[in-house]
C-alpha cells in the first residue's frame, strides 16, 4: 500500500495595514480610523505581485484593513476574500482616541501589572484577544485542510501579529507578562510570513 502523501506546506502571511490617519501618541485599537489611501494602494500593489495563486485572504473589519483588502481584490480578483472580526486590533475601551499621556500613569501601571488579564480602559484583555486569534488560526488551518495546501493571508494589525507569534511559540495556555510579550511586528503596509502548522 502506498503511504499517503505528506501534507503540503502552507504559509500564513501577516499583513499590516498602512499608516493610520491619527495624531502621533494616540491610543487606537478598535477605534475605526482610516489609513493613508496612497500608502494603502502602494501596499496592495506590492502584495498583489507577491501572493501565489490559490491564496485565501481574511481581513479585519476595521476600515484601515478593509481598504487594503478592497484594493488588493481589485488587483487580484482570483483570490478569495473573507472579512473576519477576530482579526481586529485590541479594544482599549475608554482609552480609544486619547493620547497615551492623557490616560494617566496609574491606569497604564495597572494594565502592566495584570498584563494578560486586565482590560485596559475597560475594553478587552489580552487573554481574550489571544483566545479569538487562536480561534482564527484554527479556521486558517481548517482552510488549509480543505484545500490540501495553499497560503492564507491575514490583513490585520500589529497586535494580532504579536498574538500569532505568542501562540505559535508559547501556546494559548501560557499567559504573557509585559516583559516577555513580543514587540516585533510588520511595519505599515508590510508583512511577515509564518508557517501555518
SELO-341350 format. One record per residue (C-alpha): residue number from 1; residue in one letter; x, y, z. Coordinates in nm, 2 decimals. Each point is the difference from the previous one (the first is absolute). Layout:
BEGIN
NUM, A, X, Y, Z
...
This chain:
BEGIN
1, X, 0.00, 0.00, 0.00
2, X, 0.13, 0.34, -0.09
3, X, 0.02, 0.24, 0.30
4, X, -0.20, 0.32, -0.02
5, X, 0.20, 0.30, -0.13
6, X, 0.14, 0.23, 0.26
7, X, -0.22, 0.31, 0.05
8, X, 0.12, 0.29, -0.21
9, X, 0.14, 0.29, 0.19
10, X, -0.22, 0.31, 0.03
11, X, 0.11, 0.35, 0.12
12, X, -0.18, 0.27, 0.19
13, X, 0.06, 0.35, -0.13
14, X, -0.05, 0.25, 0.28
15, X, -0.06, 0.33, -0.19
16, X, -0.02, 0.33, 0.20
17, X, -0.22, 0.28, -0.13
18, X, 0.16, 0.33, -0.12
19, X, 0.07, 0.28, 0.24
20, X, -0.32, 0.12, 0.17
21, X, -0.11, 0.36, -0.01
22, X, 0.03, 0.08, 0.37
23, X, 0.22, 0.25, 0.19
24, X, 0.32, -0.15, 0.14
25, X, -0.03, -0.13, 0.35
26, X, -0.37, -0.09, -0.03
27, X, -0.14, -0.32, 0.14
28, X, -0.19, -0.18, -0.26
29, X, -0.09, -0.36, -0.03
30, X, -0.37, -0.07, -0.07
31, X, -0.04, 0.37, -0.09
32, X, -0.10, -0.02, -0.37
33, X, 0.24, 0.25, -0.15
34, X, 0.09, 0.02, -0.37
35, X, 0.34, -0.07, -0.14
36, X, 0.20, 0.21, -0.25
37, X, -0.16, -0.08, -0.34
38, X, 0.31, 0.05, -0.21
39, X, 0.21, -0.23, 0.23
40, X, -0.28, -0.25, -0.01
41, X, 0.00, -0.01, -0.38
42, X, 0.38, -0.05, 0.00
43, X, -0.02, -0.28, 0.25
44, X, -0.28, -0.17, -0.20
45, X, 0.21, 0.02, -0.31
46, X, 0.31, -0.16, 0.17
47, X, -0.21, -0.27, 0.16
48, X, -0.19, -0.08, -0.33
49, X, 0.33, -0.09, -0.17
50, X, 0.13, -0.21, 0.29
51, X, -0.30, -0.22, 0.07
52, X, -0.02, -0.34, -0.16
53, X, -0.32, -0.13, -0.17
54, X, -0.25, -0.18, 0.22
55, X, 0.05, 0.22, 0.30
56, X, -0.28, 0.07, 0.24
57, X, -0.02, 0.35, 0.15
58, X, -0.17, 0.08, 0.33
59, X, -0.01, 0.36, 0.12
60, X, -0.08, 0.20, 0.31
61, X, -0.33, 0.18, -0.02
62, X, 0.16, 0.33, 0.10
63, X, 0.01, 0.24, -0.29
64, X, 0.38, 0.04, -0.01
65, X, 0.01, -0.37, -0.09
66, X, -0.31, -0.02, -0.21
67, X, 0.14, 0.27, -0.23
68, X, 0.31, -0.20, -0.06
69, X, -0.20, -0.32, -0.06
70, X, -0.22, 0.18, -0.25
71, X, 0.30, 0.15, -0.19
72, X, 0.16, -0.35, -0.01
73, X, -0.32, -0.16, -0.12
74, X, -0.02, 0.25, -0.29
75, X, 0.35, -0.11, -0.10
76, X, -0.04, -0.37, 0.07
77, X, -0.36, -0.11, -0.06
78, X, 0.12, -0.36, -0.02
79, X, 0.04, -0.01, 0.38
80, X, -0.27, -0.08, 0.26
81, X, -0.07, 0.28, 0.25
82, X, -0.18, -0.04, 0.34
83, X, -0.06, 0.27, 0.27
84, X, 0.08, -0.13, 0.35
85, X, -0.06, 0.21, 0.31
86, X, 0.24, -0.23, 0.20
87, X, 0.28, 0.17, -0.19
88, X, -0.07, 0.34, 0.15
89, X, 0.24, 0.19, 0.23
90, X, -0.04, 0.00, 0.38
91, X, -0.29, 0.21, 0.13
92, X, 0.14, 0.26, 0.25
93, X, -0.35, 0.11, 0.11
94, X, 0.00, 0.35, 0.15
95, X, 0.36, 0.05, -0.10
96, X, -0.08, -0.01, -0.37
97, X, 0.08, 0.34, -0.17
98, X, 0.18, 0.14, 0.30
99, X, 0.37, 0.08, 0.01
100, X, 0.21, -0.24, 0.21
101, X, 0.10, 0.29, 0.21
102, X, -0.36, 0.09, 0.08
103, X, -0.08, -0.36, 0.11
104, X, 0.20, 0.03, 0.32
105, X, 0.29, -0.19, 0.14
106, X, -0.20, -0.18, 0.27
107, X, -0.24, -0.15, -0.26
108, X, 0.28, -0.11, -0.22
109, X, 0.18, -0.15, 0.30
110, X, -0.31, -0.20, 0.09
111, X, 0.00, -0.14, -0.35
112, X, 0.37, -0.09, 0.01
113, X, -0.05, -0.17, 0.34
114, X, -0.28, -0.22, -0.12
115, X, 0.12, 0.00, -0.36
116, X, -0.19, -0.31, -0.13
117, X, -0.32, 0.02, 0.20
118, X, -0.05, 0.38, 0.06
119, X, -0.24, 0.16, -0.26
120, X, 0.17, 0.34, -0.07
121, X, -0.26, 0.28, 0.00
122, X, -0.27, -0.26, 0.07
123, X, 0.04, -0.14, -0.35
124, X, 0.15, -0.34, -0.07
125, X, 0.26, -0.20, 0.18
126, X, 0.30, -0.15, -0.18
127, X, -0.11, -0.35, 0.11
128, X, -0.33, 0.06, -0.18
129, X, 0.18, 0.13, -0.31
130, X, 0.23, -0.31, 0.00
131, X, -0.31, -0.22, 0.02
132, X, -0.16, 0.16, -0.30
133, X, 0.32, 0.00, -0.21
134, X, 0.05, -0.37, 0.10
135, X, -0.35, -0.07, -0.14
136, X, 0.08, 0.18, -0.32
137, X, 0.32, -0.21, -0.03
138, X, -0.21, -0.31, 0.03
139, X, -0.22, 0.12, -0.29
140, X, 0.31, 0.07, -0.21
141, X, 0.12, -0.35, 0.07
142, X, -0.34, -0.14, -0.10
143, X, 0.02, 0.19, -0.33
144, X, 0.34, -0.16, -0.06
145, X, -0.15, -0.34, 0.07
146, X, -0.28, 0.06, -0.24
147, X, 0.24, 0.11, -0.28
148, X, 0.28, -0.24, 0.08
149, X, 0.24, 0.29, -0.03
150, X, 0.00, 0.37, -0.08
151, X, 0.10, 0.30, 0.18
152, X, -0.22, 0.21, 0.23
153, X, 0.02, 0.38, 0.03
154, X, -0.12, 0.21, 0.29
155, X, -0.03, 0.37, -0.06
156, X, 0.02, 0.11, 0.36
157, X, 0.17, 0.19, 0.28
158, X, 0.33, 0.00, 0.19
159, X, -0.17, -0.14, 0.31
160, X, -0.14, -0.30, -0.19
161, X, 0.34, -0.07, -0.15
162, X, 0.15, 0.00, 0.36
163, X, -0.28, -0.23, 0.11
164, X, 0.09, -0.25, -0.28
165, X, 0.36, 0.01, 0.10
166, X, -0.09, -0.07, 0.36
167, X, -0.24, -0.28, -0.08
168, X, 0.24, -0.17, -0.23
169, X, 0.29, 0.02, 0.24
170, X, -0.17, -0.04, 0.34
171, X, -0.36, -0.11, -0.05
172, X, -0.33, 0.14, 0.12
173, X, 0.02, -0.14, 0.35
174, X, 0.32, 0.21, 0.08
175, X, -0.10, 0.35, 0.10
176, X, 0.26, 0.26, -0.08
177, X, 0.15, 0.27, 0.23
178, X, 0.07, 0.34, -0.14
179, X, 0.38, -0.07, 0.01
180, X, -0.03, -0.32, -0.22
181, X, -0.26, 0.12, -0.25
182, X, 0.14, 0.00, -0.36
183, X, 0.06, 0.36, -0.12
184, X, 0.09, -0.08, -0.37
185, X, -0.27, 0.05, -0.25
186, X, -0.02, 0.08, -0.38
187, X, 0.04, 0.37, -0.09
188, X, -0.28, 0.20, -0.15
189, X, -0.12, -0.17, -0.33
190, X, 0.26, -0.28, 0.05
191, X, -0.03, -0.36, 0.09
192, X, 0.17, -0.30, 0.16
193, X, -0.04, -0.36, -0.10
194, X, -0.04, -0.29, 0.25
195, X, -0.06, -0.37, -0.05
196, X, -0.36, -0.10, 0.05
197, X, 0.03, -0.30, 0.22
